[in-house]
Amino acid sequence: MSDLKVTLKRIHAQRLREVYRSAGWPYQDVVEIDLLAAGLLERVTTDNGHAVVRLTDAGIQHLAYATQGNRQARSAHETLVDKVVEAMLREGRIAWTGLSLRANVPCVGTDNTHWKMCQPDVFSIRNSSRHDYLEPNVHEIKVNRSDLLGDLKRPEKRGAYLEMGGQCWYVLGCDRSGHPIAKPNEIPVECGVMVFQNNQFEVTRMAPKRTVSELPFAVWMALAKATPRRGADLDSAQVGLTCG
């Protein structure tokens, strides 16, 4: 029999994590077969005669690498979120992160609508007392190409962002080679595209602007319960209220 090379994906690391945290009861599915074939899991019979699986030394090492990679991705994502927040504050906007907002979006293939919860990476409005001057914006930050491609397959999530924001932007990071993780034509045309490269933002496609006459009441309530972000050197950026 020739050597079998198993291509390991994120789901394999997730399963290793689940097995490590559990009693090791076998799933007996294709993911477990892959991990057994790769030598990352092994079958063991307990003293009570039960068959379980456990991580091998190679499995623990693979899980450690995967965990470190996730931490680096989260760190890069959080860093870029902060950069977007600071850019919004410099423009005199009020910005929030970590919001859970509810939007009424169309059901795919029907004329009906339904409520969907979403969590934009950055949500911001102009610092104005007039409803029609708020210009709500949503910025969705992506630093990993696979994460971006998975997100683009979720039109309802994007629809929720478009419903609550006058503009929706995808903010793209760069890969290890310094190239943007995607091209503008890969992003749906209803969204704008910004790239963070060489420590600065470049708008590669403007976001279509939709007039929002008034924020939904549910969004106002969420904003009232949350705390706006403040930049390290930009505490004065949110001071004062303008009417235009």
N, C-alpha and C positions, 0 to 999 in steps of 0.2 A: 504494500500500500504506500502511495506517495505521501509526502508530508502535506498536511492540510494547513493552510494559512487562513486564520480567521480574521476578518476585518471587524475591529472593535469600534462601536459607536457609543454615543452618550447613554443609550438605554442599557448597555452592558455595565457601565460604571454605576448607574442607578441601581441595577440589580445587585451588584457587589455590595453597595452600601446597605441595601435592604437585608441581604443575608447576614452581613456583619452585625447589624442591629437586632437580628431576630434569633430564634432558636435554630434556624437553618433548615426548616421544613422545605423539601424540594418542590419546585413549581412544575417540573417535568415538561418544559416547553422549549422552544427553539433557542431562546436566549440562554437558558441554562445549558443546553447542549453546546452552544458556542463557547461558553465559559469553561465547561469541562474539557472540551477539545483543546482550548488554548492553555490549559493547565492553570487557570486562575481559580477554579473551584475543584474540590475533590469530594467524592462520596465517602461517607463514614457511617458505620453501623454502631450505634450506642450500646451500652451495656444492657439496655432494655430491649434490644433487638430492633430499634427504630432506625430507618435509613434517613440520614440527614446530609446536608452539604455544608462545607465550610470553606473559607478562603485559604488558599495556599499562600506561601510567602510571596510568590509572584503576584498573586491576587491582591494582597495587602499593598505591595509596592505600586501596582497599577492604580489602585484606589487612591493612594497618597498623591500620585502624579495628577490624577483627574481632579482631586480636591484642590490641589494647588493651582491648577489651571482655572478652576471655577473662581477661586479667590482673586486671581489676577484679572479675570474678566469683569468681576464685580467691581474691583478697584478702578479699572479703566472706565467702566460705565459711570460709577459715582463721580469720578474726576470730571468726566465730560458733562454730566448733569450740572455740576457746580459751575463749569465754564459757561454753560447756557444761562444759568440763573444770573451770573454776574453780568452777562451781556444784556439780559433783559432789564436788570436794575440800572445799568448805564443808560439805557434808553428811557428811563423814567417810569418803567412799568412796575407793577406789583406782581411778584412771582410766588408760586407755591409748588412744593413737591410732596409726593406721598398722598395725594388726594384720591379718594374713592368717589367717583361721580357717576350719576345715573343719566342715561340718554335714551330717548325714544327713537329707535332705528327701524327701518323697514325690514320685514321678513323677506328673505331671499326667494324670489320667484312668485311673490304674492303682493297684494296691495295693502296687506295688514302691517301693523307695527308692533313692536314689543319693547319692553324696557331692558336695557343692558347696562351692567356695571362695568366701568373701565377705570384704569389708573394711569393717566398720562404722566410721563416722566416729569415734564414741566408744564404748568398751566399758568398763564399770565394775562393780565388786563392792563389797560392804560390807567394811569392815576387820575381819574376823572370822576366828577359827580354826576355826569350825564350818561344815562343808559346807552344812548346811541353813539357815544364816543369811546366806549370801553374796549372795543376791538379785541375780544378774547382770542388768544393764540394757544395752540397745543404744540409742544415739541416732543417728539418721540426719538429717543437716543438709541443708536445701535452701534456697537463696537465689534460685533461678531457677525460674520456673514451668514452662518447657518441660522443664527437667531433672527436675523433680518428676513431671510427667505421664509422661515416659519411664520413670521409675523405677517408677511405679505399674503399668505394664504388664508388670512382671517379678515375677510372684507367687513364683517359686522363690527369688529373692533375699530377698524379704520372709519367706518360709518359713524360710530359713536363719537370719535374725535371730531369729525367734520360737523356733526350735529351741534356740538357745544362750542366749537371754535370758529371764529371768522376766518382763520387760517390754520392749516395743519402742516407741520414741517417734519421731515425726517432728517435727523442730524447724524451724519455718518462719520465714524472714526476710520482709522487706517490700519492695515495689516502690518505684520512685522517687517515687510519690505518698504513700508511707507506709502503704499498705494491705498486709495479709498476702497472700502470693502464692497462697493457697488457703484455702478454708473447711474446717472440721472434717469436714463431711459428704462431702468429696471424698476423704478418707483412709479406707482400710479400717478397719472397726470393731475389728479385732483389735489395732490400734495406737493409742497415745495421741497427742495433738497438743499441742504447745507452740508459742507464737508469741513471737518476740523483737521487742518493740516499745517505743519510748520508753526504750531502754536497760534493759529488764527483761523477764523471762520471764513469760508468762501461760499457765497450763494451761487450754486450751479444751476438752479432753476427756481424762479419765484413761485411762491404759493398763490394760487388763485384766492382772491379776497371775497368773502361772502359777508354781506351786511347782516349784522346781528343787532336787532333793535333793542332787545332786552334779554338779559340772562334768565334762564329758567329759575323758578323759585328754589328747586332742589339744589341747584348749583350755588345759589346765594347762601343757602343754609350750610352747605359743605364748606364754603369759604369762610363763613362766620365762625365755624367751629375750629378751623385750622389756623395755624400761625404762618404768616408770610415769611419767606426767606429773607435773610439779611446778609449781604456780602461782608467779608472781613474788613474791607476799606471803603465800603459803600453805604454806611449806615445813614448817610444823609440823602441817599438816592430815593428813599420812600418818604421823605419828609415833605410836607406841603401838599396841597390838593389843588389841582388845576381844573378848569371847566372846559378845556379844549385841548 
